[in-house]
Amino acid sequence: MIKINKSPEPNILTVNKVTWSTELLGYISRNETVPSNVSNRYNHNDVKDELRNECSNKCMYCESPVAHVSYEHIEHIKPKAKTKYPQLTFEWTNLGLACPVCNMNKGDEYDNNLPIINPYTENPSDFIFALGHFLYHRPANAKGELTKRQLKLNRPELLERRQERLESISRLIDKFHSETNATLKQAIRVEIEIEIEEDKPYSLCAKSIFDAMMN
């Protein structure tokens, strides 16, 4: 998990969110079943495209690329369930992009006194850190621990994918250290630096292996 900068609100939400929210909340106040074509209006291509851009096509929580293996979920940071925060269903600052597993692990749980990390408003590195392909919460940091446990950020399939990614980067770093030609050595370093950029998968873990092996 890394810090994400929120992009400008898509025009489809700017123009329609007040009307959409009023209609949605009307159904809820009347204790009527909300039609899916009313409750799911946030699932618009323009909204999803902008979320993909700001998240670099990665899950906002685990940093896994999503689209090539599954459908992305539009995540409501504060749950949109009618007993939670339905008034935030169409609020741009409450939306992110998540993989199905993180989205389901989070579910409708939300504790105002101890919410999980919001990578849009907080720097995740203040709460969690990576050692190799494992994520740890900082000592006595309840928010970091809750986030790691609730989202299962060290689930086996994630550990396997992170390890594969780090092994690929470590091979490049080994080649960098063993190379004697200055021009080729610099070209390898540039390639390594590209591979640990924030738009790449598991960049938090990738930077940890870079710091350990390069510095």
Secondary structure, DSSP 8 states (H G I E B T S, - for coil): ----------HHHHHHHHHHHHHHHHHHHTT----HHHHTTT--HHHHHHHHHHHTTB-TTT--B-TTTS--EEEESS--STTS-GGGTT-GGGEEEE-HHHHHHHTT---TTS----TTTS-GGGTEEEETTEEEE-TT-HHHHHHHHHHTTT-HHHHHHHHHHHHHHHHHHHHHHH---HHHHHHHHHHHHHHTSTTSTTHHHHHHHHHHHH-
